[in-house]
Amino acid sequence: MSVTAPTAVDAGGRCPPIGIPLEGIILPPILTVYVILGLLGNVVAFWIFCWKLKSWKCTVQFLFNILIADFFVLVSLPLRVDALLRGYWVFGDGMCRINLFLMFTNRSASIGFMTVVVIYRYFKVVHPHHRFNRMTKRQAWYAAAFLWLLVIAPRVPMLAFSHIKGEGNQTQCFFFTSYGEASWAILVLVRMHRILSVLEFLVPLAMLLFCSARIFCVLKRRQIDTAESVRACAAIVVVFAVCFLPGTVTTLGLWVIGAQRPIDCASFYVFTQITAASLGLNFVKLVLDPAMYYFCIPMFQNALVSALPKALRGGGGCCGGAGHGGEGDGEEAAAGTQSTAQHEL
């Protein structure tokens, strides 16, 4: 596999198509681990959500939508791993469009629902009497459906255009384009994507940091134990930053190079490779999201611990006896965590 790329524009004033040198070596084993661990963790999470949680508060509903978005990636990522190992894309134009659509939709949906969870927690703690806190389960599903509409609508144009570059064993399925791309529609689509990718990171990040800081300050002022609430907010902020910050920075780099140095193919290729590699961090969320559910949902913790063999549960703890009884014990555990969930969620 070649590790070099042409550095001069072609006769049409375009940077020639690029292969997959760097990420083709680094990403396949990493993404394979993400898929295996992510599939295991998310299947367990799905089982807990659907069969172990007796009470679905609004926060649970919003986090479940992140789980749904993660399954989009789990069915798409193996195709991407195959293309990286081969060095070219063999699944055709249609699957290329769907693959890119699902992966970018996962990113937007995850960011959206993480932000909604923290905003909901913010109103519960900082403005406990606001009418927003009287949201019913039905209204929460409506809100989730509306958020999905906001997420999907800007990504639908990705399905309308081909993202195949090259032919034969040089075929690539990338959403990056050379500066002299023949189709102006593709250029507009890529620019819209880059703007959206940056804004959907920066604006939610500011909201996450503000809401988390206010929650901490209010609970501390009320002399309420802040440990669990801070852990929950911190889990979301950490997953958010680790998964989405690198890709946002490199997207800005591509944006700047395209605007300031439009025929610098060498720089364009370097940032294309770094961007593709950094996007791999988007998928570490497949592994981190189940841990996020654990920290954000007290009843998820109880259900997970009660499902473990007795030898692995440890001695005491709030869930130590969860496995002895039937439905009564489950109701008692849910009641025991209700007050905690109310001031946290």
N, C-alpha and C positions, 0 to 999 in steps of 0.2 A: 504494500500500500504506500502510495506516495505521501511524503510529508512536506512537500513544497507545493506552491501554487503560483500561477502566472502573476506577474506584477505589473503588466502593461495592458492598456486597453486594446481591444480588438479593432478591426477595420471600421466597425460601426460605432466606435467610441464607447464601448461597454467593457466592463470587467468580465473576463471569460468565466464560465461556470466553475464552481469550486467543488472539490470532492469532500471527503470526510476524514482528513488525516488525524488531527489531534483527538477529537471526541470519539472517533472510531476505535481508538486504543484505550482511552481512559474510561469512557462511560459504560460500555456493555457490562463489565462485571459489577459495577456500582448499581446500575439500574436493575440488573438481575436480582441483586440482594434486596433492593427496594421492593421489587415485585413480590418476592417470596415472603419477606417479613410483613410487607403491607397487606398482602392477601390474608396471611394468618391473623394479623391484628385486626383487620377490618371485618373479617368473617366473625371473629369473637365479638367485636363491638356490635355488629349487626344482630347477632344472637342475643346479646344483652339488651339492646334497644327493643327488640321485638318480642322477646319472651320472658325477660326478667324484670323490666321496669314496669311497675304497676301504675305509676303516676307519671304522665307526660306533661311537665310544665312547659312553658313557652321556650325556655332555654333549651330543653331537651329536643323540642321540635326543630329549632334552628340548627342545633348541632347535628341532628340526624340528616339534614340536607347536605352538610359537609361530607358525611359518610356516603351519601348518594353520589356526590360529585367525585369522590375518590374512586368509586367503582368505575366511573367513566374512564379514568386514567388506567386502572388495572386491566381493562380490556383493550386499551390502546397501546400501552407501553411495550408489550411484547413485540408488536410490529416494528416499533422504533428500534428495539434492541436487535431484531433480525436485520434491519437495514444497516445498522452500524457495524454488525459483524460481517455482513457481505461486502459492505462498502458502497452499496447502491440499493435503490428502492425497487421492489419487484411486485408490489401489490396494486399497481395501477393508479390512475388519476383519482378515481372516485374514493378509494380507501385513503388516499393521501389527504383529500379534502376533509373527510370525516375524522381522520386521525388528528389533524391539526385543530379542527373545530372542537373536538372533545377535550384536548389537552389545554387549549386556551380558555375554554369555558370552565374547566375545573379551576383554573387559577382565579378567574373573576368571581366564580361562585364562592370559593373558599374565602377570599378576601371579603366579599360582601357579608357572608353569614358570620364570620368572625367578628366583624365590626358591629353587626346587629346584636350579637350576644353581649358584647361589652357595653353597648349603648343601653340595652335592656337592663343590665346589671346596674348601670349608672343611675337610671331613673328609679330603680328599686331602692337604692341606698341613699342617693342624694336628694331625690324628690319623691319620697314615699307616698305622697298624697296626689300625685299627678295622675290624670285619667289614663295616661299611657299604661300605668300599672294594672289597670282593670282589663287588660287585653285578655280575651277568652281564647281557648284553644282553636276554635274555628277562625277567629280573627288572625291568630298566629299563622295558620295555614294559608290564609289569604295573603298575608304579608309575605310569606315565603314564596308563594306563587308569583306575586308581583315582582319580587326580587329576582326570581328566575327569568322573568320576562325582560327585566332590565339587563340581565347578564347575557342572555341569548341574542337579543335584538342586534347589538353592535357586531356580533360574531357571525351572524347569518351570511353577510356578504362573502365570508371566507369560503362558503360552499359554492359560490357562483363562479369562481375563477380557478383555473388550474395553477397548481404550485409545483408542478414537475419541472425540474431543470435537467437538461442533458438528455441523452438517449442511450439505450442499451445498458452496458455495465457502467455507464457514467450517470445514470438516472438518479436524481436526488429529489427528495420531498422536503423542501424547506420553505419557510415563510420569510426568508430574507431574499432580497433582490439586488441585482447589480444596478449601478446608478443609471445606466442607459437602457433600462428595461423598456421593451418596445411598447408594452401596454400601459397607457397612462392610468387606466383603472387600477392596475396592480400597484402602481406607485402611490396612488391616493389611498388605497386600502392599507398598504404597509405604513404609510405616514399616520393614518388614523389609528392603526393598531399601536404604534409606538407612543402616540400622544395618550391614548387610553391606558396603556400599560403603565405609564409614568403617573398619570393622574390617579388611577385606581390604586396606586400604592401610596403616594404622598398624602392624599386627602384622608384615607382611612387610617394611616399611621398617625397623623396629627390627632384624629379623633380617639384612637386607642390610647395614646399617651395622655391626652387630656382627661378622658373618662377614668382611666386607671388612677391617675394622680388625685383626682377629686374623690374617688371612692376611698382611697387610702386616707386622705386628710379628714374626710367626714367621719369615718369609722374610728380613727384615732382620737378625734375631738370628742366623740361620744363615749370614749373609753371602752370600745367594743374590741374584742380580740380580732385583729386584722389578718391573722396568719392564713386562714383558708381562703379568704377573699383575695388577698394579695397573690397567693399561689395560683389561683384560677386566672386572674388577669395577667399575671406574669407568664403563665403557660401560653396564653393566646398571643401575647406580644412577642415572646421568644420564637414561637413557631412562625409567626408572621414575618419577623425580621430575617430569620435564618433562611426561610424558603424563598422570599420574594425580593429582598434587598439586592443580592448580587445580580440577578437578571435585570432589575431596574437600572442599576448603575451601568451595565454594559449596553443596555438598550439606549441610554443617553449617549454613550460613547459612539455607537453607530449613527445616531441622529446627528451628532456634532460633526463627525467625519463626512457624512453625506452632504452636509450643508457647507462646510468650510473647505473640504478637500475632495471635490466630487470625482476626480479621476485618480485618486491615490489608491490603487488596487491593493497594494501591500498592506496598508493600514486597515482597509476595509476587510481583507481576509483575516487579519489578526483579530479584529474585534468580532467578526462573524464566528470565528472558532471559539473565542472566549465566551461570547454570548450563548452559543449552543451548549458549551460545557456548563456555564453557570445556570442555564435553564434546567440542568439536571438536578440542581438543588431544589427546584420547585417540587420535585417528586419525593424528596426526603420526607415531605409531609405525610406521605402514605404510611410511614413508620411512626411519625411524631403525633399524628392526629389521635390515635387511640389513647395515647398518654394524656393528651389534652382533654379528652372526654373524662378520663379518670380524675383529673384535678378540678374540672368544672362541674361535675355532677356527683354530689355525695351519694345518691342512690346507685350510681354506676359503680362506685367503689364498693359499696356493700354487696351488690350483685356479683361483682367479679371475685371478691374474696370468698363469698359463700359458695361459689362454684368450684373453688380450689379444693383439692384433697385435704383432709383434716391435718395431715402431717405438714402441709405447706402454709397453713393459715397462721401459725404462731399461736402463742398462748391466749392472751386476752384480746383486747381490742373491741371496737364497737361491733364487729361482725363475727366475733368468735363463735357465737352460737347460732349463726344464721342457718347452718346446714342441718339442725336437729329437728326443726319443726316443719310444718307444712305451710299453709297459707297464712295462718295466724302469725307466725314469726315474720313472714314477709311484710304483713301489714304493720307490725310493731316496728320493724326496721324503717319502714317508710314514714311512720308517724314520728319516729325518733329523729329523723333527718329533716322533717318538714320545716321546723323553726329555723334550722340552719340554712335550708334552701331559700326560705323566704327572705332572709336578710342578705344572703349572698346573691341570689339570682334575680 
